[in-house]
Every structure is written in structure tokens, then in C-alpha cells.
């Protein structure tokens, strides 16, 4: 019997100046609900050029329509010199929802 291949959930976000300076980043709820079905509260964020950073996922509202990446977002944005117009791709594998990779597509 063949193993089921993993599914990769992805979304792309263009950052505003406010999002690069704020302590939290609003991530698309549709992406978060699919990528994090257990509604976990901590995720390890990895980037190809740096060390993993544990960040918090803050689910807001009774139906979780808003999900924020906090507890390390502001430091991540500063470390990679993100600015208005920076484009990021977020990826989470169905095999391990505890890890989210972020690719900086455009600075």
C-alpha cells in the first residue's frame, strides 16, 4: 500500500508598512484553518537564511476568522529588513503542522 503524499498549504502576502513594524501579522484565516487544523498556539517559523523561531498563533473570535502570528514576528521582520511591499510565501505541510516555512519572494 502506498503512503498518501503530503499536502502543502500555501499563501502569499504582500506586507504593508504597518505590518512590518507591528508586533503581530494577520494571516489569512482560510490558510490558517487548513494548515493548522488542531488550532495550535505555537508554530516554529523557518527561513532558509536563519535559525528557526518559535512564534505564537493567536486565534481571535469564536469562529476564528482572524489569526495573528505574534511572539517573534516583529523581530523576524526586523531581522530580514522587511518593508512596505515585501512579498512573503507561507508554507505548511500536512505531515507536520508545527513548522511553517516563510520564503521572502521580493524585498
C-alpha positions in Angstrom: 0.0 0.0 0.0 1.3 3.4 -0.9 1.6 6.2 1.6 -0.5 9.3 0.9 1.7 12.2 -0.2 1.7 15.3 2.0 -0.3 18.3 1.1 1.4 21.7 1.2 -0.8 24.6 2.3 0.5 27.9 0.9 -0.4 31.5 0.8 1.3 34.7 -0.4 1.1 38.0 1.4 2.2 41.5 0.4 3.2 43.4 3.5 2.2 47.0 4.4 4.5 49.3 6.3 2.3 48.8 9.3 2.7 45.0 9.2 6.5 45.3 9.0 6.6 47.4 12.2 3.8 45.8 14.3 4.3 43.0 16.8 1.7 40.9 15.0 0.9 39.8 11.5 -2.7 38.9 10.4 -2.5 35.8 8.3 -5.4 34.7 6.1 -7.9 32.7 8.1 -8.7 30.3 5.3 -5.0 29.4 5.0 -4.6 29.1 8.8 -7.7 26.9 9.3 -6.4 24.4 6.6 -2.8 24.5 7.6 -3.4 24.3 11.4 -6.5 22.0 11.8 -5.7 21.5 15.5 -5.7 25.3 16.0 -2.3 25.1 17.6 -1.0 28.1 19.5 2.8 27.8 18.7 4.5 27.3 15.4 8.2 27.1 14.5 8.9 29.5 11.7 11.8 28.6 9.5 13.6 30.6 6.8 16.4 29.4 4.6 18.8 32.0 5.8 18.2 31.9 9.5 17.6 30.0 12.7 14.1 28.6 13.5 12.0 31.0 15.6 9.0 29.8 17.8 6.1 32.2 17.3 2.6 32.2 18.7 -0.6 31.8 16.7 -3.4 33.9 18.2 -6.8 32.8 17.2 -9.3 35.6 17.6 -13.1 35.3 17.6 -15.4 32.5 18.3 -15.2 31.2 14.8 -11.5 32.0 14.4 -11.9 34.4 11.5 -8.8 36.2 12.5 -5.4 34.6 13.1 -2.3 36.5 14.1 1.3 35.5 14.1 2.9 37.0 17.2 5.7 36.5 19.7 8.6 36.9 17.4 7.0 38.5 14.3 8.4 42.0 14.9 11.9 40.6 15.4 11.6 38.4 12.3 10.5 41.4 10.2 13.4 43.5 11.5 16.0 40.7 11.0 15.1 40.3 7.4 14.6 44.0 6.8 11.0 43.6 5.6 9.4 46.7 4.3 6.3 48.0 2.6 5.7 45.9 -0.5 7.8 42.9 0.7 6.2 39.6 -0.6 6.2 36.5 1.6 5.1 33.0 0.9 4.0 30.9 3.8 4.1 27.1 3.6 2.9 24.3 6.0 3.0 20.6 5.3 0.1 18.4 6.2 2.7 16.0 7.7 3.8 18.4 10.4 1.7 21.5 11.2 4.2 22.6 13.9 6.5 24.0 11.3 5.8 26.9 8.9 8.4 28.0 6.3 8.5 31.6 5.1 10.1 32.4 1.8 10.8 36.1 1.0 9.9 36.4 -2.6 10.5 40.1 -3.0 12.1 42.7 -0.7 
